[in-house]
Amino acid sequence: MHFVIYVFIALICLITAVLFTEVFPKWSKALLALIGAGTTGCALSILIRKIAIWSNAFAQPKLWSTAGICSVIVLVVIIIAVTMSNKKKAK
């Protein structure tokens, strides 16, 4: 159930950022990106933990360290996508 809640919050952040791009200042978009990356990372870590439990292939990973790693990866992907988008707009 937590997985669904985190995915829902991440989708709300994404939808809000897309719909109100022209209205929000840069700091609020950055805040939405941080919240979205954090909740997406938590959702991914819960998914990884559930797969580890179901498959019995390896020991259960710790939830908070996995959530931190996933959040950082998602945040890096967001930053790369934004910089690529800005380069295309500049041309």
C-alpha positions, 0 to 999 in steps of 0.5 A: 500500500505504501508503494501505491501512495508514494507513486501517487504522490510522485505523479501528483508532483509531476503533473503539477510541475507540468501543468503549472510550468509557466506560473511557478518560480524556479525555486518551487519547481526545484522543490517539486523535483526534490519531492518527486525524486524522494517519493519516487526513490521511496517507491522504487526501494519498496518495490526492490524490497518486495522483489527481494522478499518474493524471489528469495534470491538475495537478502533483504536490502535496508529500506532507507539506504536503498531509498536514498540511493534510488532518490539520488539516481532519480534526481540525477536523471531529472537534472540530466533531462532538464539540461538536455531540454534547455539545450534543445530550447536554446538552439 
